Amino acid sequence: MAVSCLCLSTNLTVTPSPKSRKLKYKQNPLNSTLKSLSKSGKLDEALQLLLESDQSKTPHSESYATFLNACISRKSLDHGQTLYLHLLESEDKRDLLKSHILKSKFITLFSACGQLDEARRVFRHGIEQMGYVPESVYVAMAIGFSKNRNFREALIIYWEMLSRGIEPGNFAFSVALKACSGLSDIRNGRAVHAQIIKAGEESDQVVYNALLKLYSEGGNFDEVIKVFDDMPDRNVATWNALVAGCVKRDQVFEALEMFRKMQRKKVGFSRVSLTIVLPICAHLTALYFGKEVHGQIIKSAECPDVLLMNSLLDMYAKCAAMEYCRKVFDEMRSKDLTTWNTLINGYAINGRMAEAVAAFEKMVEAGVKADEVTFISLLSGFSHAGMANEGQILFDRMSSEFEVEPNLEHYACLVDMLGRAGRIEDALGVVKRMPMKPSGSIWGSLLNSCRLYDYVTLAEVVAKVLFEIEPTNPGNYVMLSNIYANAGMWDKVKSVRELMEKRGIKKEAGCSWVQIRDKIHSFVAGGAFELRNSGEYRQKWEELTEEMEKKGYIPDTGVVLHDIDEEMKVEWVCGHSERLATVFALIHAGPGLPIRITKNLRVCADCHNWMKHASTVSQRKIIVRDTNRFHHFENGKCSCNDYW
């Protein structure tokens, strides 16, 4: 008796003797056999036992659950359907369908196999007669809808559960929040958040991460920060959501800083982390950060997949580091169409069309079928390289040889290509003959061609069309104003500016950024007064100007679209953001290192000329990425051959 009391008070477990274990097995060997067969994947044999069992040998519901778990893991719909019909038709076993556990398992199986109607029937069957239905059954149905991207139905199930007086827990909260994210439904998301706050249960990591995703995808970054600050624990998924939230708001600098902070706190990273940060590095031309990420990929024990490696390729291509891009490409064991397209586009945007064409030919030889993206990269590259004849030949081969029908973007490339080459009549002919209605980008290409060749009358006709189909695009107004300014038609320049003011359209300010060591520095046109007034900046600027003037550089004030005196025009040109970034980099970057600058607008003609002279005087390679392409300046020459 004393021993018995001791066992109860100390929660000790008495291990049964071998004899008692053997006796227990003899009493119900069916359950053990069923579990063994299910776990080993012998579903046919397990199902047969379940179907043949009579009332005296009915298996435990736990055995049915084990069998259904095996069906779920293997997505074996046939086995699950057969068992469900058997239970439904068996009077002695029909009550098993009232089991909350089995009902949830059947719902999960049918949902995982894409059979939502069957899952819904299982959910609804007998639910009114069951009395209390636990949260787990509703959650199983909501998850089924959510995983099949039927978010509205998932949310309806959640609200139905609440209407029946069932208290939601963390599982239900996380499913409801994911459904709200899928629907971009902030209103309902806030309602779920309020219920979470009122609930007695402590929210887990999954719920917090779902809240972060909801608010970050909805652009409510203030809410994201509040949720983040309230979290007792933060894992990799939490930080990923925060970084992704910054990206969603176009706060790419902040996103990169958040990732750096995540690294400093030694949180670690996941594949998702890297696929988020690599496009940021590509966008900012942050090559050194991108190289750090590459190093982490190499050190990781997990083998990177094609998606991650494609992001790495794209980062190197958009940082103008094609040697690294090619090396990564050559070392990739598995390549898909995106891999080839990324390499081809990398060569094209960096003005290396011979290598782009060679990569395309190798892709075709490898049996990889080109798609629309492949030809957009090549045609755009031909356009910027002044290779109109080659581009037109490729355009004609698209449908006849490669079975890719040209779309609007391909026609836009063709029109741009012909217009840049001065073949404006041919470009207009393409616009008239094309089988679909011309887009804004096509008319924009024509307007740019008018700018290049001073076609004022045609520019006015094209601009009128653009103002109708893209009334809020500031680039069109600026381009027309530029055309008028080049023609000395200052009254027309003024009228365009007044039209912009009337319509509330503002010209985007020129902005450039450059990475120096572990920090990215940004500059706005006409800004950086403190820097420009500093002694080191003035000294470097004067040295550059003196040497550049000796080499024959004369400022081209024609790029200034204001009717002001020449001295003021020179001052304006000198304050362009890419020049500020270049001089800053020449002061602070290590000796001999290439300077990589990114600009949010097209480089003007005078800055292009200035960069060529700056590369000669400083003996530095200067790489500028504008909205159109890369310009590699070295020894007084540009990779675009002054054709951009």
Salt bridges, closest charged atoms under 4 A:
ASP44 OD1 - HIS79 NE2 2.65
GLU62 OE2 - LYS35 NZ 2.84
ASP95 OD1 - LYS98 NZ 3.89
ASP117 OD1 - ARG120 NH1 2.99
GLU128 OE2 - ARG164 NH2 2.97
GLU160 OE2 - ARG124 NH1 2.69
GLU160 OE2 - ARG164 NE 3.64
GLU223 OE2 - ARG190 NH1 3.21
GLU257 OE2 - ARG264 NH2 2.86
GLU292 OE1 - ARG260 NH1 2.50
ASP305 OD2 - ARG271 NH1 3.23
ASP314 OD2 - LYS318 NZ 3.37
GLU323 OE2 - ARG352 NH1 3.35
ASP330 OD1 - ARG326 NE 3.17
GLU355 OE2 - ARG352 NH2 2.83
GLU401 OE1 - ARG397 NE 2.85
GLU403 OE1 - LYS369 NZ 3.63
ASP416 OD2 - ARG420 NE 2.76
ASP426 OD2 - ARG423 NE 3.01
GLU460 OE2 - LYS492 NZ 3.71
GLU536 OE2 - HIS588 NE2 3.79
GLU546 OE2 - LYS550 NZ 3.94
GLU547 OE2 - LYS550 NZ 3.45
GLU571 OE2 - ARG532 NH2 3.58
GLU578 OE1 - LYS599 NZ 2.89
ASP606 OD2 - ARG579 NH2 2.22
ASP626 OD2 - HIS631 NE2 3.36
ASP642 OD1 - HIS608 ND1 3.70
ASP642 OD2 - LYS612 NZ 2.99
